[in-house]
């Protein structure tokens, strides 16, 4: 999974740099660095929020499975 994320990040960076170069946005070194850093920050934030959402979903599923397990356990007692 980590390798896939690294490859995905590098491809996005390359694509953004290529498009920025094609439209002339990379004429200035500062602009090039700013674009590369901006892409890295946005990519990191997207992955962080995706992780938080996945963690929340996993916790909700765990709670639901525990409730179902308790219901089954209670049904067996009666």
Secondary structure, 3 states (H helix, E strand, C coil): CHHHHHHHHHHHHHHHHHHHHHCCCCCCHHHHHHHHHHHHHHHHHHHHHHHHHHHHHHHHHHHHHHHHHHHHHHHHHC
